[in-house]
Amino acid sequence: MQTSGIPSTPSQRATEFGIYRDGDNNLDASQSQVVRDALHVSACDPSVAFTVEDTTSRGGRGLHTNDFGIHNGDIDDARIDSAHDMASEKNLAQFVARTLDNAQRDGAQQTWVELVDHGGGDGGGLQTHDGRVMSMPDMAQAIADGEALHAKTHPEDAARCVDGVIANQCLMDTLGFADALSHAGVKYLAASPETMVSPGVPSKVAHDVAAHESDIPAMARSVVADVMRSGSAAAFDVIDLAADKIGAMECGVKALNDAMAATARNPATRAALRDDVKSVDGMVRFPGSNGLPWHADRPAIATYGAIAGDTRLDGDLRAKARAAEQTVGALVVAHKESRSYEPFGGSDYRDAVGPTVHLPTTQRQIDPWASQGISETDNAFYKETDGRAAAGVLA
């Protein structure tokens, strides 16, 4: 028997799916759809259980936080509290721990967490109503801290971790975020390199995760297909965060950045590198986006490929660009992009495959949110791969 396109599955729990929704801003009404849809998914697929923390103004109570579980299409363990600070690392860590606790209780084979709000790439996400955000390193650290809290409380289940993160936030498909999540023990990241149309990622992806527990490529293809079918994204990826792949990517990007930095005194090489990087558009490609800060966040595979293919550059530099391109490409499990994304004025995203990397070509692009206390460069990935040295050549 099938219901609304989601096939029935055995009643054993395959997936505990945490929804952490920060609705204290202008996305509250539209993104609340993901919670309503979770009820439908759970009713159709009993192998999925949800742990939900939903901060919202809906329901006539003013801004408040709802905490509850969803099993078999029903809400349970519900409580209402004053509004939580959803941009607090401690609050997110506690939610992660609670989701893992519930996964143990439910006998779930895997645990995924969906972060729902505004997002800003390596600048961070989970924006509060006053404009603050949780930094990208703090988002990853919160997941690691939540895992540690669960392990401390339940040492018999200490090996349980967050298997995947779904970023229902704009611009979070970045090398920096992938790197940080990998070091927190997360195995997969599902995210868009571009801004998304709210409500963003449909809750049906929880079924995709559960239905393909033992077939990761099939899971990734299903997640990407459902997101792109919903029309909410111009491009979407599932990224493999395996430590060996992330380590190879770090080495490849650092080697290229160092090679670019070594050319700093060669005006012709610097000009060629700027041309190559500028040839790949950054994100926020929609009309009227000139005042937004993410134009230096470029698809890494396409950008490194442009450098590798430039015959004006010496062979060693091109070889390092090709190696960086290949190590980033190895992270991509599944992707899809739009040739002409109508919600964004028909913008072309055919080169938006895989995560973005912060490659500014002007000084103003290096850290455009600095005046607001938000940094795209104050993170381990940018520092450890010598991103500043590369920016010194390009900008």
C-alpha positions in Angstrom: 0.0 0.0 0.0 1.2 3.5 -0.8 0.1 6.9 0.6 0.9 10.1 -1.2 3.9 8.8 -2.9 5.6 7.5 0.3 5.7 3.7 0.4 4.9 1.9 3.6 7.9 0.4 5.4 8.2 -2.0 8.4 7.5 -0.5 11.8 11.1 -0.8 13.1 12.8 2.6 13.5 15.3 3.3 10.8 15.9 7.0 11.5 15.6 9.6 14.2 15.2 12.9 12.5 15.7 16.0 14.5 14.1 19.3 13.3 15.7 22.4 14.9 13.6 25.3 13.6 14.4 28.9 14.4 11.2 30.8 13.5 11.8 34.1 15.2 12.1 36.0 12.0 10.4 36.6 8.6 10.6 32.9 7.6 8.4 31.7 10.5 5.2 31.3 8.5 6.7 29.7 5.5 9.2 27.4 7.2 6.6 26.1 9.6 5.5 23.8 6.7 8.4 21.5 7.4 7.0 20.6 10.8 3.5 20.0 9.4 4.9 17.8 6.7 6.9 15.8 9.3 3.6 14.6 10.7 2.5 13.4 7.3 5.8 11.6 6.7 5.7 9.9 10.1 2.1 8.7 9.5 3.1 7.2 6.1 6.5 5.8 7.2 6.6 4.4 10.7 10.3 3.8 10.4 10.9 7.5 10.9 10.5 9.3 14.2 11.0 13.1 14.7 12.4 15.1 17.5 11.3 18.7 17.1 12.3 22.0 18.7 10.3 24.8 17.1 10.6 28.4 18.1 7.7 30.3 16.6 5.2 33.2 16.9 2.4 31.1 15.5 -0.5 29.9 17.6 -1.4 33.1 19.4 1.1 32.8 22.2 3.7 35.3 21.1 7.3 34.1 20.5 7.7 30.7 22.3 9.3 27.3 21.8 7.5 24.0 21.3 9.4 20.8 22.1 7.8 17.5 21.1 8.3 14.2 19.4 6.4 12.7 16.4 5.8 9.0 16.1 3.4 7.3 13.7 1.8 10.6 12.8 1.1 11.6 16.4 2.7 14.3 18.6 3.9 13.2 22.0 6.0 14.5 24.9 4.9 18.0 24.0 5.8 21.0 26.1 5.7 24.8 25.6 8.3 27.0 27.0 9.4 30.7 26.7 11.4 31.3 23.5 14.8 29.6 23.5 17.9 31.3 22.1 18.2 29.2 18.9 21.5 30.9 18.0 23.0 29.6 21.3 25.6 26.9 20.9 24.5 25.4 24.2 20.9 25.3 23.2 21.7 23.5 19.9 24.0 21.0 21.8 21.2 20.2 24.2 18.8 19.5 21.2 21.4 17.3 19.6 21.8 15.3 22.8 18.0 15.0 23.2 17.7 13.8 19.6 20.4 11.1 20.2 18.7 10.1 23.4 15.5 9.6 21.5 17.3 7.7 18.8 18.6 5.3 21.4 15.1 4.9 23.0 13.5 4.3 19.6 16.2 1.9 18.5 17.0 4.0 15.5 19.7 2.9 13.1 20.8 6.4 12.2 20.3 10.0 13.4 20.0 13.1 11.2 19.5 16.7 12.2 17.9 19.4 10.1 18.8 23.0 10.8 16.0 25.3 9.7 16.4 29.1 9.4 18.3 31.8 7.5 21.9 30.8 6.6 25.0 32.6 5.5 27.6 30.1 4.4 30.8 30.2 6.3 29.5 33.3 8.0 27.1 31.1 10.0 23.4 30.6 10.4 20.4 30.2 12.7 19.8 34.0 12.7 17.9 35.6 15.6 15.4 38.4 15.2 18.0 41.0 16.1 20.4 39.9 13.3 22.8 37.8 15.3 23.8 34.4 14.0 25.6 31.3 15.3 29.0 31.1 13.8 29.7 28.2 11.5 32.4 26.8 13.8 30.0 27.0 16.7 27.3 25.2 14.7 29.7 22.3 14.2 30.9 22.4 17.8 27.4 22.3 19.1 26.8 19.0 17.3 30.1 17.6 18.7 29.1 18.9 22.2 25.6 17.3 21.9 27.2 14.0 21.0 29.4 14.2 24.0 26.5 15.0 26.3 24.6 11.9 25.0 27.7 9.8 25.5 28.2 11.0 29.1 24.6 10.4 30.0 24.4 7.1 28.2 27.9 5.5 28.1 26.4 2.3 26.9 25.4 4.1 23.7 28.5 6.3 23.4 29.2 5.3 19.8 25.9 6.9 18.5 26.5 10.1 16.6 24.8 12.5 14.2 25.1 10.7 10.9 23.9 13.5 8.7 23.1 17.2 8.7 20.5 18.8 6.4 21.0 22.5 6.1 17.5 23.9 5.4 19.3 27.3 5.3 20.7 29.3 2.4 24.3 29.0 1.2 25.5 26.2 3.6 27.0 23.9 1.0 30.5 25.1 1.6 33.9 23.5 2.0 34.3 25.2 5.4 31.1 23.8 6.8 31.8 20.4 5.4 35.2 20.4 6.9 33.9 21.5 10.4 31.1 19.0 10.4 33.5 16.2 9.4 35.7 17.0 12.4 32.6 16.8 14.6 32.0 13.2 13.4 29.1 13.9 11.0 29.1 11.6 7.9 27.0 13.5 5.4 25.9 17.1 4.6 22.9 17.8 2.5 22.8 21.5 1.5 22.5 24.1 -1.2 25.3 26.4 -2.4 22.8 29.1 -3.2 19.9 30.9 -1.5 16.8 28.8 -1.3 13.1 29.6 -1.6 11.4 29.0 1.7 10.2 26.6 3.1 13.3 24.9 1.5 14.0 21.2 2.1 10.8 19.2 2.1 10.4 16.8 5.0 10.0 13.9 2.7 13.8 13.6 2.7 13.5 12.0 6.1 11.8 9.1 4.3 14.5 9.0 1.7 17.1 8.7 4.4 15.3 5.9 6.1 14.3 4.0 3.0 17.9 3.8 1.7 19.8 3.2 5.0 22.2 0.7 3.4 22.5 2.3 0.0 24.1 5.8 0.4 24.2 6.7 -3.3 20.5 5.9 -3.7 19.7 7.9 -0.5 21.6 10.9 -1.8 20.0 10.8 -5.2 16.5 10.6 -3.6 17.2 13.5 -1.3 18.5 15.7 -4.1 15.7 14.7 -6.4 13.0 15.6 -3.8 14.6 18.9 -3.0 14.9 19.9 -6.6 11.5 18.6 -7.5 10.0 20.9 -4.8 11.4 23.9 -6.7 12.9 25.4 -3.6 16.6 25.2 -4.7 18.6 26.2 -7.8 21.2 23.6 -6.8 21.6 20.9 -4.1 24.2 18.4 -3.0 24.8 15.5 -0.7 28.4 15.6 0.5 30.4 12.7 1.9 32.3 13.9 5.0 34.5 10.8 5.4 37.7 11.8 7.3 40.0 10.5 4.6 38.2 12.4 1.8 38.0 15.6 3.9 41.7 15.2 4.7 42.7 14.8 1.0 40.5 17.9 0.2 42.2 19.9 2.9 45.7 19.0 1.5 44.7 19.6 -2.1 43.2 23.1 -1.4 46.2 24.1 0.8 48.7 23.0 -1.9 46.9 25.1 -4.4 46.5 28.1 -2.2 50.2 27.9 -1.3 51.1 27.6 -5.0 49.0 30.7 -5.8 50.7 32.6 -3.0 54.1 31.8 -4.4 53.2 33.7 -7.6 52.4 36.9 -5.8 55.3 38.8 -7.4 54.4 37.8 -11.0 51.9 40.3 -12.3 51.0 38.2 -15.4 50.2 35.2 -13.3 48.2 37.2 -10.8 46.2 38.7 -13.6 45.5 35.3 -15.1 44.4 33.8 -11.7 42.0 36.7 -11.1 40.6 36.2 -14.6 40.0 32.5 -13.9 38.4 33.1 -10.5 36.2 35.9 -11.8 35.1 33.7 -14.7 33.1 31.6 -12.2 30.2 33.6 -10.7 29.7 33.6 -7.0 26.4 32.8 -5.3 23.4 35.0 -5.0 23.1 35.2 -8.8 19.6 36.5 -8.8 18.7 39.9 -10.1 19.0 42.7 -7.5 21.6 40.8 -5.4 24.4 43.3 -5.8 24.2 44.5 -2.2 24.5 41.0 -0.8 27.9 39.7 0.5 28.3 36.2 -1.0 29.6 36.9 -4.5 33.1 35.6 -3.5 31.6 32.2 -2.5 32.2 30.3 -5.8 31.6 26.7 -6.8 35.0 25.2 -5.9 35.0 22.5 -8.6 34.3 24.9 -11.4 36.8 27.5 -10.1 39.6 25.1 -9.6 38.8 23.6 -13.0 39.1 27.1 -14.6 42.6 27.5 -13.1 43.7 24.0 -14.2 42.6 24.7 -17.8 44.4 28.0 -18.1 47.5 27.5 -20.4 48.9 30.9 -19.4 49.8 29.3 -16.0 52.8 27.1 -15.3 52.3 23.3 -15.2 52.8 22.9 -11.5 50.2 25.4 -10.6 47.7 23.9 -13.0 48.4 20.4 -11.7 47.7 21.5 -8.2 44.4 23.1 -9.3 43.4 19.9 -11.0 44.3 17.9 -7.9 42.2 20.3 -5.7 39.3 20.0 -8.2 39.4 16.2 -8.0 39.6 16.0 -4.2 36.5 18.3 -3.9 34.7 16.3 -6.6 35.3 13.1 -4.6 33.1 14.6 -1.8 30.0 14.8 -3.9 27.7 11.8 -3.6 24.8 13.3 -5.6 23.9 16.7 -7.0 21.6 18.4 -9.3 21.5 22.0 -10.6 19.3 24.1 -12.7 20.1 25.4 -16.2 17.7 28.3 -15.8 16.2 28.8 -12.3 13.1 30.8 -12.9 12.5 32.0 -9.3 15.9 33.8 -9.7 15.3 35.4 -13.0 16.4 32.4 -15.1 19.9 32.4 -13.6 22.2 29.6 -14.8 23.6 27.2 -12.2 25.1 24.5 -14.5 28.5 25.1 -12.9 27.1 25.0 -9.3 28.1 21.4 -8.6 29.5 20.7 -5.2 30.4 23.0 -2.3 31.6 26.6 -2.6 34.8 28.1 -1.4 35.5 31.7 -0.3 37.7 33.2 -3.1 37.5 37.0 -3.0 38.9 39.0 -5.9 38.6 42.4 -4.2 39.4 43.6 -0.7 35.7 44.3 0.0 34.9 40.7 -0.7 37.3 39.2 1.8 35.0 39.5 4.9 32.0 41.6 3.8 30.1 41.1 7.1 33.1 42.2 9.4 31.3 45.4 10.4 28.5 43.3 11.8 30.8 41.0 13.7 30.3 38.1 11.3 33.3 36.4 9.6 33.6 34.0 6.7 37.3 33.6 7.3 37.5 33.1 11.1 37.3 29.3 10.9 39.8 26.4 11.0 39.4 25.5 7.3 40.2 28.9 6.0 43.2 29.2 8.3 44.6 25.7 7.8 44.4 25.8 4.1 46.1 29.2 3.9 43.1 30.9 2.5 44.4 34.3 3.5 47.5 33.8 1.4 45.5 33.0 -1.7 43.2 36.0 -1.1 46.4 38.2 -0.9 47.1 37.2 -4.5 43.6 37.4 -5.9 42.3 40.5 -4.1 
